[in-house]
Amino acid sequence: MARNKYPEITVNRILDTSMKLFMSKGYEHTTIQDIIDELGDLSKGAIYHHFKSKEEIMDAVNKRMAEQGIGDTKIIADDSSLTGIDKLRKMLLFSISSAQHEAIDKTVPPFLKNPQLLALHMRDTLGSASELLTGVIEEGINDGSIHTTQPRELSQMILLFFNVWINPWMYSWTPDEMKRIVAFIKNVLDEIGVPIFSKEIIQSLDVLYSLSQDTK
């Protein structure tokens, strides 16, 4: 059999198709044969040449989503003109803006539709994204804009706050509940020397929460 000259294209096709099936049928109800049938022009051997199992495909799907999620925020992290705290605020605003566009388009992040994807997404988020945030926080410690002795733990706490607790697709808070939670998180972060919440961020979260109600 002729060698595949474009393995990256093949891998991406497998991941795109697998993600589509995981979303529509569920991970447990999707088989390798389903993926082969949906692709139409790849054999089982071709699939197994790139991935040893369905679990490995699932893992690759999640890692790719995580990489795509931090790609643009890394540009902000690499901006040497910003202090550490300014980078955190700008990264947060970018993430909120992206979520607002999803709400306007009435799309829900794909991992939220599948428990297995959600679990892997959280694992990868606390990996690659935490590593990026930890670096930014350490910069903030060095430039004096952030005050903490535990940058890694702080990065994980911030990610859990924003990816879980105040994620409008994870919990259906009332507007008053959301405002109280945001105020509480702001106070916690302010108290430990990480004043991330600007007025602009709070207003953006209000807009996101309002928009997200229309997708439910």
ABEGO torsion letter per residue (X at the ends): XBBBABAAAAAAAAAAAAAAAAAAAEAAABBAAAAAAAAGABBAAAAAAABABAAAAAAAAAAAAAAAAAAAAAAAAABAABBAAAAAAAAAAAAAAAAAAAAAAGBBBAAAABAAAAAAAAAAAABAAAAAAAAAAAAAAAAGABBBABAAAAAAAAAAAAAAAABAAABBBBAAAAAAAAAAAAAAAAAAGBBABBAAAAAAAAAAAAAAAAAX
